[in-house]
Amino acid sequence: MEILTEAIVMLNDTLVKSSTSIKLSEWIMVGITAIYVIATILICLFNYRSAMATRKQVQEQKRQFDEVNRPNIDITFECIRNGLICIKIENTGRKLAKNVKLVFNKDFIESIQKIGVNTKSLIELSRSIFTLGIGQKLFADICSDIYLKQYKGSLLKIDFSYEDNQQQLYTDHAIIDLNQYNWVEKYDSPLKDIGKYQKENNEMYEKELKLMREAVDLIKRGLQKDS
């Protein structure tokens, strides 16, 4: 009877030890699995951040490329031959500008009409839709330099829009204060400039020739007195 009891006790101890060993190995596997899962999550987060950084970089490169390779219209003040005051509309971009539209502020139109300026060309321009090639520029006359010196009115404000070949719409705004340009002088042509410079050179040459003649006369008089 005692032998049977001891055998049962020994068998029970063996089962307890075996059960403890199994639980320990299971916990080890759970730990390894948890580490693997955490490592996988960290790798996924790193890859996601790397992909987002790459995407932002590609978007920025595309934005810079599009910013350079696009139509770009500039509108500026210009005084051309015979004192004609104009606005210059120029495509300084690298692509064709299509469906160009300009809108002028009404108070400016009314201001220049009050001093007698014919605004027909500006009104027709505001109704037009046109195309500007790469590097192409057009001029729209406003008034002559005579009217410019009299002008004390509103700022010229121009809202304009245009598209590229992919129908991407661009909008912009320009402001020109004609009051800042009332000092502009009339310009005729390069030929008249050459004539003006030639006239000045001739006058200078005549003065020098006159001085030389006077010097020669003085020398002659001196020689005559000595003789």
C-alpha positions in Angstrom: 0.0 0.0 0.0 2.8 2.4 0.9 4.6 1.5 -2.4 1.5 2.4 -4.4 1.1 5.6 -2.6 4.7 6.6 -3.3 4.3 5.7 -7.0 1.2 7.9 -7.3 3.1 10.8 -5.6 6.0 10.4 -8.0 3.7 10.3 -11.0 2.0 13.4 -9.9 5.3 15.2 -9.4 6.3 14.2 -12.9 3.1 15.5 -14.4 3.5 18.9 -12.6 7.0 19.3 -13.8 6.0 18.4 -17.4 3.1 20.9 -17.3 5.4 23.7 -16.0 7.9 23.0 -18.8 5.2 23.2 -21.4 3.9 26.5 -20.1 7.4 28.0 -20.1 8.0 27.1 -23.7 4.7 28.5 -24.7 5.5 31.8 -23.0 8.8 31.9 -24.8 7.0 31.5 -28.1 4.6 34.2 -27.2 7.4 36.5 -26.4 9.2 35.8 -29.7 6.0 36.3 -31.6 5.3 39.6 -29.8 8.8 40.8 -30.7 8.3 39.8 -34.3 5.0 41.6 -34.5 6.5 44.8 -32.9 9.4 44.7 -35.3 7.1 44.2 -38.3 5.0 47.2 -37.2 8.1 49.4 -36.8 9.3 48.3 -40.2 5.9 49.2 -41.7 6.0 52.6 -40.0 9.5 53.3 -41.3 8.5 52.2 -44.8 5.4 54.4 -44.6 7.3 57.5 -43.5 9.9 56.8 -46.2 7.2 56.5 -48.9 5.5 59.7 -47.7 8.9 61.6 -47.8 9.5 60.3 -51.3 6.0 61.2 -52.4 6.5 64.8 -51.0 9.8 65.0 -52.7 8.3 63.9 -56.1 5.4 66.4 -55.6 7.9 69.2 -54.9 10.0 68.3 -57.9 6.8 68.2 -60.1 5.7 71.6 -58.7 9.1 73.1 -59.5 9.1 71.6 -63.0 5.5 72.9 -63.6 6.5 76.3 -62.2 9.3 76.7 -64.7 7.7 74.9 -67.7 4.5 76.9 -68.0 3.3 80.0 -69.7 3.9 83.2 -67.7 2.4 86.5 -68.7 3.8 89.8 -67.5 2.0 93.2 -68.0 4.2 96.3 -67.6 4.3 100.0 -68.5 5.9 100.9 -71.8 6.6 104.1 -73.6 7.3 103.5 -77.3 8.0 105.7 -80.3 6.4 109.1 -80.8 5.6 109.3 -77.0 2.9 106.6 -77.2 2.1 105.2 -73.7 1.2 101.5 -73.7 1.0 98.4 -71.7 3.2 95.6 -72.8 1.7 92.1 -72.6 4.5 89.5 -72.7 4.7 85.7 -72.4 8.0 85.1 -70.5 7.2 81.5 -69.9 8.3 78.3 -71.7 4.9 77.3 -73.0 2.1 78.7 -75.2 -0.4 80.9 -73.4 -3.9 80.4 -74.8 -7.3 82.0 -74.1 -5.7 85.2 -72.7 -8.3 87.5 -71.1 -7.8 91.0 -69.6 -10.1 93.0 -67.4 -9.5 96.7 -66.6 -11.0 98.5 -63.6 -13.8 100.9 -64.5 -12.6 103.8 -62.4 -9.3 103.9 -64.5 -11.3 103.9 -67.8 -13.5 106.7 -66.5 -10.4 108.7 -65.2 -8.6 108.8 -68.6 -11.9 109.5 -70.4 -12.3 112.7 -68.3 -9.1 114.1 -69.8 -10.1 113.3 -73.4 -8.5 110.0 -74.0 -10.1 107.6 -76.5 -10.5 104.3 -74.6 -11.8 102.3 -77.6 -8.6 100.1 -77.9 -8.7 99.2 -74.2 -12.4 98.3 -74.3 -11.8 96.2 -77.4 -8.9 94.5 -75.7 -11.0 93.7 -72.6 -13.5 91.9 -74.9 -10.8 89.9 -76.8 -9.5 86.4 -76.2 -6.1 85.8 -77.8 -3.0 83.6 -77.7 0.6 84.5 -76.9 3.5 82.4 -78.2 6.7 81.8 -76.2 8.6 85.1 -75.9 5.9 86.9 -77.8 4.8 90.4 -76.7 2.0 92.7 -77.7 1.3 96.4 -77.0 -1.9 98.1 -76.2 -1.9 101.9 -76.4 -3.4 103.9 -73.5 -2.7 107.5 -74.4 0.1 109.9 -75.6 2.7 111.4 -73.4 0.8 114.7 -73.5 -2.2 113.2 -71.7 0.2 111.3 -69.4 1.5 114.6 -68.0 -2.1 115.7 -67.3 -3.2 112.5 -65.7 -3.9 112.5 -62.0 -6.5 109.7 -61.7 -6.9 106.2 -60.4 -4.4 103.3 -60.6 -4.6 101.0 -63.6 -5.6 97.5 -62.2 -5.7 94.6 -64.6 -7.0 91.1 -63.7 -6.0 88.6 -66.3 -6.1 84.8 -66.9 -4.7 82.3 -69.4 -4.3 78.6 -70.1 -1.7 76.2 -71.3 -2.1 73.4 -73.8 -3.5 71.1 -71.1 -6.1 73.7 -70.2 -4.5 74.4 -66.9 -5.9 77.8 -65.8 -3.6 80.6 -64.5 -4.8 83.9 -63.0 -2.8 87.0 -62.0 -3.1 90.6 -61.2 -1.1 93.7 -62.3 -1.2 97.3 -60.9 0.3 100.3 -62.8 0.4 103.8 -61.4 0.6 106.1 -64.4 1.2 109.1 -62.0 4.7 107.7 -61.4 5.6 108.0 -65.1 4.5 111.6 -65.9 8.2 112.5 -66.3 8.6 110.2 -69.3 10.0 112.0 -72.4 8.9 111.5 -76.0 11.0 109.0 -78.0 10.9 109.1 -81.7 13.3 106.6 -83.3 16.9 105.5 -83.3 17.5 107.4 -86.6 16.6 110.7 -84.9 18.9 109.8 -82.0 21.7 109.3 -84.4 20.9 112.6 -86.1 20.9 114.3 -82.7 24.2 112.9 -81.8 25.6 113.8 -85.2 24.4 117.4 -84.8 26.1 117.7 -81.4 29.3 116.3 -82.8 29.2 118.7 -85.7 28.7 121.6 -83.3 31.6 120.5 -81.2 33.8 120.1 -84.3 32.9 123.6 -85.5 33.8 125.1 -82.1 37.2 123.3 -82.2 37.8 124.5 -85.7 36.9 128.0 -84.8 39.4 127.9 -81.9 42.1 126.5 -84.2 41.5 129.4 -86.7 41.7 132.0 -83.9 45.0 130.4 -82.8 46.4 130.5 -86.3 45.3 134.2 -86.7 47.1 135.0 -83.5 50.3 133.3 -84.7 50.1 135.2 -88.0 49.7 138.5 -86.2 52.7 137.7 -84.0 54.8 136.9 -87.0 53.8 140.1 -88.8 54.7 142.2 -85.8 58.1 140.6 -85.6 58.8 141.2 -89.3 
